[in-house]
Structures are given as structure tokens and as C-alpha cells.
């Protein structure tokens, strides 16, 4: 893989963070866990202007792998990204992964971002991650498909099944750690 600035993009529950971490381990590019930048302890959101400042500093760097892109600052990422890896999985697959992960996090009290934990209350709240999946699915999928169809934009690799990702990832050669 020649790209040094990469964004993994897809619907909620598609496996973006896992793929970004695996790709970082294989390539030596530094991973960026976006949710760690956008949520404070107690599920307090980081203000949008602060998010833009943080992501601007990251994107000014020569190499990174973002595990997502929030609409509040996608314009900043899109100015510098060299490759977008799109996870365009069917809803049943991403939703089943998300529900399994959420239930596991609730039962095991697994910290997610900045020490936050999911509870039964947060899992069923109006702003829960599962409800967010339903509200954002079509928009994220459409955005990804528009990027893939745009000959003026950065290259976009779109995967519609995890097996495709596994084959592609296996073909990526480990490289030296880059900064």
C-alpha cells in the first residue's frame, strides 16, 4: 500500500476500528481512534470547533489511519487523505455486529472511548449507538458510494463483505514503522 494518509469509512458497526488497527499493525502507519477524540468521560461530546482543531493537527501530519470520519470535519480529512477504505456491508451484517458488540460491552462493562461504558440505559436511549445506526446508515452509505464514483477524489476501495477485506489485508506487506 502506497498511501500514507488513510481513512476507513463505513456505517456504524461495520468494523472500521478493527480494520484500522489491523492495517496500522501491518503497515506501521499510526492509527487514530476517532471516538477517543470526540467523546470525553461521562459521554460528554467534545465541541465541534475543538474537534476540528484536533483533526486539523492530525491531518497536517505526514501519515495516519483514521478509523472514521465525522461529518463535522470530513472536509479537513478529504483535503489530505490519499486512500479511503470503504466498508459497504449489508445492514444485517453491520447491525448484527453492532448489537453483539453493544450487548457484550454492557454485560462486561467494557470501557470504550475515554473510559466510557455502555449500560442498558445508554443502549436503549434515544441517542444510542444502535439507533444511530438506523439514522445514519443510508447517509453514510450514499456518501461512500459518491466518493467511489468521483474521479476527482482520492482512490476509494469499497468492500461489500468481510472476506474481501481479509483477502486485501493479507496482501498488504508489512512495512517499516513510518511517522
C-alpha positions as YAML, in Angstrom:
chain: A
units: angstrom
residues:
- id: 1
  name: UNK
  ca: [0.00, 0.00, 0.00]
- id: 2
  name: UNK
  ca: [1.49, 3.30, -1.08]
- id: 3
  name: UNK
  ca: [-0.89, 5.63, 0.75]
- id: 4
  name: UNK
  ca: [0.34, 7.22, 3.97]
- id: 5
  name: UNK
  ca: [-2.88, 9.03, 4.90]
- id: 6
  name: UNK
  ca: [-5.83, 6.65, 5.06]
- id: 7
  name: UNK
  ca: [-9.40, 6.84, 6.30]
- id: 8
  name: UNK
  ca: [-11.50, 3.76, 6.97]
- id: 9
  name: UNK
  ca: [-15.15, 4.67, 6.43]
- id: 10
  name: UNK
  ca: [-18.40, 2.79, 6.78]
- id: 11
  name: UNK
  ca: [-21.64, 2.50, 8.65]
- id: 12
  name: UNK
  ca: [-21.79, 2.12, 12.41]
- id: 13
  name: UNK
  ca: [-20.88, -1.44, 13.37]
- id: 14
  name: UNK
  ca: [-19.07, -2.33, 10.15]
- id: 15
  name: UNK
  ca: [-15.68, -2.91, 11.79]
- id: 16
  name: UNK
  ca: [-13.84, 0.31, 10.95]
- id: 17
  name: UNK
  ca: [-11.81, 0.49, 14.15]
- id: 18
  name: UNK
  ca: [-10.76, -3.15, 13.94]
- id: 19
  name: UNK
  ca: [-9.65, -2.78, 10.33]
- id: 20
  name: UNK
  ca: [-7.80, 0.47, 11.02]
- id: 21
  name: UNK
  ca: [-5.89, -1.17, 13.87]
- id: 22
  name: UNK
  ca: [-5.03, -4.26, 11.79]
- id: 23
  name: UNK
  ca: [-3.88, -2.10, 8.90]
- id: 24
  name: UNK
  ca: [-1.79, 0.05, 11.22]
- id: 25
  name: UNK
  ca: [-0.09, -3.04, 12.65]
- id: 26
  name: UNK
  ca: [0.65, -4.31, 9.15]
- id: 27
  name: UNK
  ca: [1.88, -1.04, 7.64]
- id: 28
  name: UNK
  ca: [3.39, 0.80, 10.59]
- id: 29
  name: UNK
  ca: [1.19, 3.84, 9.94]
- id: 30
  name: UNK
  ca: [-0.08, 5.46, 13.16]
- id: 31
  name: UNK
  ca: [-3.73, 4.69, 13.95]
- id: 32
  name: UNK
  ca: [-6.14, 7.34, 15.20]
- id: 33
  name: UNK
  ca: [-9.18, 6.21, 17.20]
- id: 34
  name: UNK
  ca: [-11.64, 8.95, 16.29]
- id: 35
  name: UNK
  ca: [-14.10, 8.29, 19.12]
- id: 36
  name: UNK
  ca: [-11.29, 8.95, 21.60]
- id: 37
  name: UNK
  ca: [-11.05, 12.46, 20.13]
- id: 38
  name: UNK
  ca: [-14.76, 13.19, 20.10]
- id: 39
  name: UNK
  ca: [-16.01, 11.92, 23.47]
- id: 40
  name: UNK
  ca: [-14.93, 12.91, 26.96]
- id: 41
  name: UNK
  ca: [-15.55, 10.86, 30.09]
- id: 42
  name: UNK
  ca: [-19.22, 10.74, 31.04]
- id: 43
  name: UNK
  ca: [-20.22, 10.63, 27.36]
- id: 44
  name: UNK
  ca: [-19.71, 14.37, 27.06]
- id: 45
  name: UNK
  ca: [-19.13, 15.30, 23.43]
- id: 46
  name: UNK
  ca: [-16.11, 17.37, 22.51]
- id: 47
  name: UNK
  ca: [-17.37, 20.63, 20.96]
- id: 48
  name: UNK
  ca: [-17.30, 20.73, 17.16]
- id: 49
  name: UNK
  ca: [-14.76, 23.55, 16.91]
- id: 50
  name: UNK
  ca: [-12.40, 21.68, 19.21]
- id: 51
  name: UNK
  ca: [-12.86, 18.51, 17.15]
- id: 52
  name: UNK
  ca: [-11.96, 20.43, 14.01]
- id: 53
  name: UNK
  ca: [-8.81, 21.79, 15.65]
- id: 54
  name: UNK
  ca: [-7.72, 18.33, 16.80]
- id: 55
  name: UNK
  ca: [-8.39, 16.66, 13.47]
- id: 56
  name: UNK
  ca: [-6.63, 19.52, 11.63]
- id: 57
  name: UNK
  ca: [-3.49, 18.87, 13.66]
- id: 58
  name: UNK
  ca: [-3.66, 15.14, 12.95]
- id: 59
  name: UNK
  ca: [-4.32, 15.60, 9.25]
- id: 60
  name: UNK
  ca: [-1.40, 18.02, 8.95]
- id: 61
  name: UNK
  ca: [0.84, 15.04, 9.72]
- id: 62
  name: UNK
  ca: [2.51, 13.01, 7.01]
- id: 63
  name: UNK
  ca: [0.95, 9.67, 7.95]
- id: 64
  name: UNK
  ca: [-2.14, 8.41, 9.75]
- id: 65
  name: UNK
  ca: [-5.00, 5.95, 9.60]
- id: 66
  name: UNK
  ca: [-8.31, 7.35, 10.81]
- id: 67
  name: UNK
  ca: [-10.88, 4.78, 11.87]
- id: 68
  name: UNK
  ca: [-13.75, 7.02, 10.80]
- id: 69
  name: UNK
  ca: [-14.70, 10.45, 9.56]
- id: 70
  name: UNK
  ca: [-17.34, 12.62, 11.21]
- id: 71
  name: UNK
  ca: [-19.36, 14.95, 9.03]
- id: 72
  name: UNK
  ca: [-18.35, 17.92, 11.22]
- id: 73
  name: UNK
  ca: [-14.82, 17.78, 9.85]
- id: 74
  name: UNK
  ca: [-14.75, 15.48, 6.82]
- id: 75
  name: UNK
  ca: [-13.74, 18.44, 4.66]
- id: 76
  name: UNK
  ca: [-10.44, 18.63, 6.58]
- id: 77
  name: UNK
  ca: [-9.73, 14.92, 6.09]
- id: 78
  name: UNK
  ca: [-10.73, 14.95, 2.43]
- id: 79
  name: UNK
  ca: [-8.14, 17.66, 1.68]
- id: 80
  name: UNK
  ca: [-5.28, 15.33, 2.74]
- id: 81
  name: UNK
  ca: [-6.48, 11.71, 2.58]
- id: 82
  name: UNK
  ca: [-4.71, 9.55, -0.02]
- id: 83
  name: UNK
  ca: [-6.91, 6.46, 0.27]
- id: 84
  name: UNK
  ca: [-10.40, 5.78, 1.58]
- id: 85
  name: UNK
  ca: [-11.22, 2.22, 2.54]
- id: 86
  name: UNK
  ca: [-14.98, 1.80, 2.49]
- id: 87
  name: UNK
  ca: [-16.85, -0.91, 4.33]
- id: 88
  name: UNK
  ca: [-20.16, -1.10, 2.47]
- id: 89
  name: UNK
  ca: [-21.65, -4.12, 4.17]
- id: 90
  name: UNK
  ca: [-25.32, -5.06, 4.17]
- id: 91
  name: UNK
  ca: [-27.35, -3.66, 7.03]
- id: 92
  name: UNK
  ca: [-28.00, -7.08, 8.57]
- id: 93
  name: UNK
  ca: [-24.25, -7.68, 8.91]
- id: 94
  name: UNK
  ca: [-23.24, -4.34, 10.39]
- id: 95
  name: UNK
  ca: [-26.30, -4.21, 12.64]
- id: 96
  name: UNK
  ca: [-25.75, -7.74, 13.96]
- id: 97
  name: UNK
  ca: [-22.12, -6.89, 14.71]
- id: 98
  name: UNK
  ca: [-23.15, -3.69, 16.46]
- id: 99
  name: UNK
  ca: [-25.83, -5.35, 18.59]
- id: 100
  name: UNK
  ca: [-23.45, -8.17, 19.62]
- id: 101
  name: UNK
  ca: [-20.74, -5.65, 20.50]
- id: 102
  name: UNK
  ca: [-23.14, -3.43, 22.44]
- id: 103
  name: UNK
  ca: [-24.58, -6.34, 24.44]
- id: 104
  name: UNK
  ca: [-21.07, -7.58, 25.20]
- id: 105
  name: UNK
  ca: [-19.94, -4.12, 26.28]
- id: 106
  name: UNK
  ca: [-22.97, -3.74, 28.55]
- id: 107
  name: UNK
  ca: [-22.59, -7.17, 30.15]
- id: 108
  name: UNK
  ca: [-18.83, -6.96, 30.59]
- id: 109
  name: UNK
  ca: [-18.77, -3.21, 31.39]
- id: 110
  name: UNK
  ca: [-16.08, -2.85, 28.74]
- id: 111
  name: UNK
  ca: [-14.68, 0.68, 28.53]
- id: 112
  name: UNK
  ca: [-15.00, 2.10, 25.04]
- id: 113
  name: UNK
  ca: [-13.75, 5.62, 24.46]
- id: 114
  name: UNK
  ca: [-12.06, 7.59, 27.22]
- id: 115
  name: UNK
  ca: [-13.26, 5.14, 29.85]
- id: 116
  name: UNK
  ca: [-16.93, 5.45, 28.96]
- id: 117
  name: UNK
  ca: [-19.02, 2.33, 29.36]
- id: 118
  name: UNK
  ca: [-22.28, 1.36, 27.80]
- id: 119
  name: UNK
  ca: [-25.20, 0.48, 30.03]
- id: 120
  name: UNK
  ca: [-28.68, -0.85, 29.39]
- id: 121
  name: UNK
  ca: [-29.89, 2.76, 29.63]
- id: 122
  name: UNK
  ca: [-27.40, 4.07, 27.06]
- id: 123
  name: UNK
  ca: [-28.09, 1.09, 24.79]
- id: 124
  name: UNK
  ca: [-31.79, 1.92, 24.54]
- id: 125
  name: UNK
  ca: [-31.62, 5.73, 24.82]
- id: 126
  name: UNK
  ca: [-32.80, 7.99, 22.00]
- id: 127
  name: UNK
  ca: [-29.17, 8.74, 21.15]
- id: 128
  name: UNK
  ca: [-27.92, 5.14, 21.49]
- id: 129
  name: UNK
  ca: [-25.37, 3.74, 19.08]
- id: 130
  name: UNK
  ca: [-27.94, 1.23, 17.76]
- id: 131
  name: UNK
  ca: [-30.45, 3.97, 17.00]
- id: 132
  name: UNK
  ca: [-27.64, 6.00, 15.46]
- id: 133
  name: UNK
  ca: [-27.01, 3.07, 13.10]
- id: 134
  name: UNK
  ca: [-30.56, 3.40, 11.77]
- id: 135
  name: UNK
  ca: [-30.41, 7.20, 11.48]
- id: 136
  name: UNK
  ca: [-27.05, 7.31, 9.71]
- id: 137
  name: UNK
  ca: [-26.92, 4.13, 7.62]
- id: 138
  name: UNK
  ca: [-28.32, 5.49, 4.34]
- id: 139
  name: UNK
  ca: [-26.38, 8.77, 4.55]
- id: 140
  name: UNK
  ca: [-23.03, 7.10, 5.21]
- id: 141
  name: UNK
  ca: [-23.59, 4.51, 2.51]
- id: 142
  name: UNK
  ca: [-24.55, 7.20, -0.03]
- id: 143
  name: UNK
  ca: [-21.52, 9.32, 0.88]
- id: 144
  name: UNK
  ca: [-19.20, 6.35, 0.41]
- id: 145
  name: UNK
  ca: [-20.70, 5.50, -2.97]
- id: 146
  name: UNK
  ca: [-20.42, 9.12, -4.13]
- id: 147
  name: UNK
  ca: [-16.74, 9.20, -3.18]
- id: 148
  name: UNK
  ca: [-16.15, 5.95, -5.06]
- id: 149
  name: UNK
  ca: [-17.82, 7.35, -8.19]
- id: 150
  name: UNK
  ca: [-15.90, 10.66, -8.11]
- id: 151
  name: UNK
  ca: [-12.91, 10.51, -10.49]
- id: 152
  name: UNK
  ca: [-11.56, 13.77, -9.00]
- id: 153
  name: UNK
  ca: [-11.36, 12.45, -5.44]
- id: 154
  name: UNK
  ca: [-8.88, 10.15, -3.74]
- id: 155
  name: UNK
  ca: [-8.95, 6.44, -4.55]
- id: 156
  name: UNK
  ca: [-11.69, 4.55, -2.74]
- id: 157
  name: UNK
  ca: [-11.55, 0.81, -2.13]
- id: 158
  name: UNK
  ca: [-15.07, -0.41, -1.44]
- id: 159
  name: UNK
  ca: [-15.57, -3.78, 0.20]
- id: 160
  name: UNK
  ca: [-19.02, -5.35, 0.42]
- id: 161
  name: UNK
  ca: [-18.05, -8.39, 2.52]
- id: 162
  name: UNK
  ca: [-15.53, -9.07, 5.30]
- id: 163
  name: UNK
  ca: [-13.89, -11.84, 3.24]
- id: 164
  name: UNK
  ca: [-12.90, -9.26, 0.63]
- id: 165
  name: UNK
  ca: [-11.25, -7.17, 3.34]
- id: 166
  name: UNK
  ca: [-9.44, -10.22, 4.74]
- id: 167
  name: UNK
  ca: [-8.01, -11.07, 1.30]
- id: 168
  name: UNK
  ca: [-6.95, -7.48, 0.67]
- id: 169
  name: UNK
  ca: [-5.41, -7.10, 4.11]
- id: 170
  name: UNK
  ca: [-3.48, -10.36, 3.72]
- id: 171
  name: UNK
  ca: [-1.93, -8.99, 0.53]
- id: 172
  name: UNK
  ca: [-0.60, -5.90, 2.31]
- id: 173
  name: UNK
  ca: [3.05, -6.36, 3.08]
- id: 174
  name: UNK
  ca: [4.33, -5.38, 6.49]
- id: 175
  name: UNK
  ca: [6.45, -2.28, 6.20]
- id: 176
  name: UNK
  ca: [8.75, -0.24, 8.35]
- id: 177
  name: UNK
  ca: [7.24, 1.94, 11.01]
- id: 178
  name: UNK
  ca: [6.60, 5.32, 9.46]
- id: 179
  name: UNK
  ca: [5.99, 8.60, 11.22]
...
